[in-house]
Amino acid sequence: MQTKQFIALFAIGCLTVAATRIAAAGDLAVANPEAAQKARRAVERGLVFLEQDAAAWRNERQCATCHHGTMTVWAYMEARSRGYAVNPETVRDTVAWTKERLLERIELPRDTRQGWSMVNTPAIYLATMAQAVPSQDAVSPDDLKRIADHLVRHQESDGAWAWSAAPPKNRPPPFFESDEVATRLAFMALAPHVPPNAADQSPARDSRAKAAAWLKNVELSDTTQAVTLRLLMAVREKESPDYVKSAIGTLLERQGKDGGWGQLKDRESDAYATGQALYVLNLAGVAGDSAEVQRGVAFLVASQKEDGSWPMTRRGHPGVTPSDFKIPITYFGSAWGTLGLMRTVPANK
């Protein structure tokens, strides 16, 4: 596939459809200039935290991860596309360092040892970022083709992509949450690699067909992240306006009285779930001046700490207590908080 065709498919994949609560206009900056300005300042603080904490993690651990790596790149690409200032040299260095460490392993044969056969999570997130930010230049079409080939090789025989292949201690929520979440992310990542002619066969088309069958029969996860990704998938797959409207409504029903979203229905609101919800609601076309979005923005602005991060607590699960891995969950949550605000409120032009 030619590069221009490839990029065009990414752009098409990010188009949204019309539905109730969706509007072509509806700018928070117009409806509430003061709130928009507070959100912009929160974004600027968030970007400072993400840059400084990523540098500290890199210097101390020499390790690129989903949080201090992939999410850093995503935040930088989103910031540039929304008009926020980021240091070009820092961006180039971070992208090169992250890709060197995260993409070098994706072409290796699948590791069949117990606990090591799970799909490459950073690769999925990089592909998701590329679709969400069509103007990004961190991940090339060649990189994305390598990621797609990796996903085809690592699909389970039942059609899913597994995070459950690793021991529980190695897959703490929310980022290693369920095979449903992994499968939806991989399904969307493969979309640009399917030939436009329905008669043309391809490994990506076959993989997506198997995944669609698995998703149709799987017991759905009752988490905000899963609900959010179902909405994103509905938008990407160009489902009917009524279908998208219903998916938006399901996500909005989970919004808390404080304006935020919790990772679970009975869990307190946090930046991870709230930022992710706001980000995808924007991709789905929900107006920035809607009451629900304004409440979500207000929650993030009010709960941000002085250093630009957001308070986060990891959910406990087998082998891990809520207090473990504090640095990764704080970074992941702060990245999503910053992304949600950036997507909702672009920088001043």
C-alpha positions, 0 to 999 in steps of 0.5 A: 500500500502506498504511503499516501493511501495509508495516511488517508486511511488513518484520517478516514478512521478518525472521522466521527458520526452525528448523534444526539449530544453531538454537534459540529460546534460547541466550544468550551472556550466560547461557552465558558472562557474562564473554565477553558483557560483554567483547563489550558493551565492544567494542560501546561502543568501536566505536560511539565510533569510528564516530561520531568517524570519521564526523564527521571524514570529513564535516568533511573531505570533505563526502561521504556514502558507503556506509561513512561514511554508510549503515553509520553509520546502520545501526550507530545503528539497530541500537544503538538496537534492541539497547539500546545508548546512542547520542546522539539528536541525533547520530542525527537529524543523521546520518540527515538528512545522509546521506539528503539526499546519498544519496537525492537522486539515486535518481530521476534517469534512468539515466546511460548513460555508460560507468562510471556506470550501476551501481546506487546502492549506498547505496540498496540498503544502506539498504533492507537495513538497514530489513529487518534492523532493523524498529524503525528509523525512519531510512528511511520507507516512502516512501523505500523505495518510491523505492529500489524504483523506482530498483532496477527502473529500474536492473536490467540486461536479463539480470536482474542488478543491476550493479556491473561497469558501473563501471571496476574502479578504481571498484568495489574489493572487498569492498563492490563485489564482484560482480554476484551480491552486488548482485543478491541485495541488490536482490532482497531489497530489492524483496521488501516491494514485491511484492503479497501476492496472487500474481495481482497484477502489479507492477514489483517482482514482475517484476524479482524474477522476472528476477533469480531466473532470473539467479541460478539460472544465474550462476556463484556467487562463492566469497567469504564475503560471497556465502555470507553473503548466500545464507544471508540470502536463504534465510531471507528467502525462507523456504526449507525448514529443510534448505535453511537448515541447509545454507546455515548449514553452508556459512558455518560451514565457512569459519570459521578456526581463530582463530574469525574469517572471512576475505573469501576462503577463503585470506585471514586473518580480519578484522572485515568478514567476521566481523561480517557472518557473525555478524550473518546467523547471528543473523538465521538463528536460530543460538544465541548460545551455540553454539561457532562464535558464541562463537569468532567473538565472541572473535575480534572482541573480541581483535582490536579496537584501542584506538580502537574500530576493527579492523585492515583491509587492502583486497584488491588488484584491477585499478587498486587496491593493497591499501594504497589506500582505507585509511580506507573499508575500516577504517570498513566493517570496523569497522561490521560488527564492531560490528554483528556483536557488537551482534546477538549480544550485546544491551546489559544490560537 
